[in-house]
Amino acid sequence: MIIEGESQKMRNALKDIVETARALAQNKSAVLLFFVTYVALLATLSLFILTREATVKDLLVTLITMIAVPVLFCLLQAMCVTYLSTAGVVELLKESLAILRKLVIATIPFIVIGLLTYVMLGMIETRLSPGMSGRRLGTFTQGGESWPHVLISAARLVIFGMVLPLASIHIWIEARRLDLRQLLRAIKPIMARAFALRSVEIYVVGFALFGILPYILKSVRAPTERAWLEISLLGVQLILALALNLVGWVLTVGALQRATLATGQCDE
């Protein structure tokens, strides 16, 4: 009975992904808006990274892009939690802009928590590594990393690869219907729903789409003796990986919202 129950939950998770994919495929205007926003985000982020603070103009560009990157990111997330219930691109953009301010404010604590966690894990790794340098994992890893390094790396993967993103997604979903004060009061049940089994299963399937598959796609190298062909193939691989990254993320957020609605936890 337990195995059958777990199997049914996994089928529900896959069903949520498939039904969300069908809904997204039928909303071509939303797909186009997603890609336009995504390209704008990547371009702005690249400009922010490449701009050197040498002149007043460079400082101004840096300031503008520093503001634009989080705004575009939160706009993309707002679109992710609204596209399933909107009919056209105008309505999608209008509703997304309406909740943009709440998503920006709700995302700030996760950024702070992420930065603090990253710094703390780095400090812990630095303190533990010298004292345990004698214990090696040469049997399991090529570089013979120490136990602290492996454990800290695993903690980073779990925290930044699952815990923070999954919690953030459910906060964004609820931010659409709740004001900030109500959101703060409901943080405990929201986190309980975020890490419920069905939610985790959907995220794991989605992670394979927006995380693992794009990484594999970018890592594959086709042997060729022509430099121009190799560069062209690399460019195509990068474009496909970025597109898959976007589509996988949009499907994951949409499927999590669909699952929340299906369990009666989110009353739109």
Secondary structure, 3 states (H helix, E strand, C coil): CHHHHHHHHHHHHHHHHHHHHHHHHHCHHHHHHHHHHHHHHHHHHHHHHHCCCCCHHHHHHHHHHHHHHHHHHHHHHHHHCCHHHCCCHHHHHHHHHHCHHHHHHHHHHHHHHHHHHHHHHHHHHHHHHHHCCCCECCCCCCCCCEHHHHHHHHHHHHHHHHHHHHHHHHHHHHHCCCCHHHHHHCHHHHHHHHCCHHHHHHHHHHHHHHHHHHHHHHHCCCCCCCHHHHHHHHHHHHHHHHHHHHHHHHHHHHHHHHHHHHCCCCCC
